[in-house]
Amino acid sequence: MRKLVSLLPLLALLAGCASYAPGDDKKGIELQSTGTQVLLALRGYIDQNARAPRSLNELVPKYLPALPDQPQIQYDPKNMRLAFVYQQEGSQGSQVECHAVSGETDWICTGVYTQKQ
């Protein structure tokens, strides 16, 4: 019982924090949504041309009206990999990297995020 009572302050402290998986914070969700438009355009390009483009600029304007300013997507055509990095908001926000492979339509994000509410 004493152990439980001694854990109560710790539990109260943890309850005041919200934890998000990498990319699941508001900013990450918005950036992934915008980035998904690029992934879909890239997939359309690959489907029609049976190859990946040499640069994302080849997607404009036929597959995408313009490349987004945010996120700033880096594209490696040799490895068919796309990635962007952003800083999560909040006092304890950390850097998150999201990546995808050409032809995929979802981002995979890695990093850690904890923010006090």
Buried (B, 14 or more C-beta within 10 A) or exposed (E): EEEEEEEEEEEEEEEEEEEBEBBBBEBBEEBBEBBBBBBBBBBBBBEEEEEBBEEBEBBEEEBBEEBBEEBEBEBEBEEBBBBBBBEBEBEEBEEBBBBBBBEBEEBBBEBBBBBEE
